[in-house]
């Protein structure tokens, strides 16, 4: 730091943040409008009530720091980096909640040990101190190799059905790479857009880990609602009718004999 900062310096708005608003580069926002804009962005990122307290507290802290980026542009980079690291922490917290604080571990000789821990760090230290050869834990009812690292946690969450989807699997692999780059990388600078995307991705992962798909999400969206519908056509194949199954009796009464009806589950567009 090239000089001693005063309280007034710390309270000054970073001009770079004023340009990261709907007005863009040519029309920077006022400080009040910039704060309101950045608050509105992170207010849309909501965790499900089921999410554990430790994960929730960490996420809320990142949302708060994001808004303070109006005063210091570098804080957006800190939020983005913290979100990458929090990916692993969320997996750790869910792992311990899933096992209710006690994890059964086996070695290659099938000797079983039960590790009770106050948190993931405590569990990992105890497993390491056992010096097991080829440690394994139960995943979806089967003993499976587990190294306790990020890749092991992702594999565990996948096998237990806590994470799902082919496209999101690629994103999880990318996040693993990004986490390692943050932990061992060099200086970099990102803006609020990148930081917001990192937070949004993290929120979806956290909600999914706790069994709550994100409405309209990119990675783990809620399943599309499908209703029971009928599709019918004439034996001559010159006419076809479809609609909700609850209206089938009305439609059938209005048609002559010679129609074929099939019930399907489908998305109904009115």
Beta strands, then each sheet from edge to edge (+ up, - down):
strand 1: 102-106
strand 2: 112-116
strand 3: 136-139
strand 4: 142-145
strand 5: 227-234
strand 6: 240-244
strand 7: 259-266
sheet 1: 2+ 1- 3+ 4-
sheet 2: 6+ 5- 7+
end
